[in-house]
Amino acid sequence: MTYCLAISIRSGIVFASDSRTNAGPDQVATYGKMYTFGSSGDRQVVLLAAGNLATTQAVITQLRRDVDEQIDLNVMSARGMSDLAEYVGQVTYAQEQKHSAEISRAGFSVDASFILGGQIGTDPAQLFLVYPQGNFISSSDQTPFLQIGETKYGKTILDRIVDLDMDLDEAARCALVSMESTINSNATVGPPIELLRYEND
């Protein structure tokens, strides 16, 4: 399992993710779950991944390949963050469909979900949660944070503390406390922790 979260406030976005993929008495594996794309002055995009590791890696590989091959719609050509969220949803759903029938018969899930955030051009920074089915939702003034993976242990601190007018350092501290609460309560979430602090523009 895993735990990833992002907090969207007026001054920017904070992203945090753990690195554990398996937990058991004799096997603990670590993989980074934070991926970045961008070019200075044009766009900065962050993806956090949770779910089936093979699916998440296949999605990231496809996103990078589409950039390299310069297909019409890719991470570096999307006109807006909502277009990008729709594109990531399409890629995710397509990758899941490749193996879903065989793997589901074996009792495994190929589902993967993503938190997508960032800024394109002069548009405001935005934050989305992309579901395994390919659809997505955005953060809002009422719900300025999004979580994926093992969400319940770290939600309380976010509900109590996160405020749109807090500064990025405060938001980063909240993200780390939320992550630490989850690590202490669930063996399937563990360090190292990745933290990214994106300031608007």
Secondary structure, DSSP 8 states (H G I E B T S, - for coil): --EEEEEEETTEEEEEE--EEE-SSS--EE---EEEEEETTTEEEEEEEEE-HHHHHHHHHHHHHHHHTT-SS-TTT-SSHHHHHHHHHHHHHHHHHHHHHHHHHTT----EEEEEEEEETTS--EEEEE-TTS-EEE--SS--EEEEES-GGGHHHHHHH--TTS-HHHHHHHHHHHHHHHHHH-TT--S--EEEEEE--
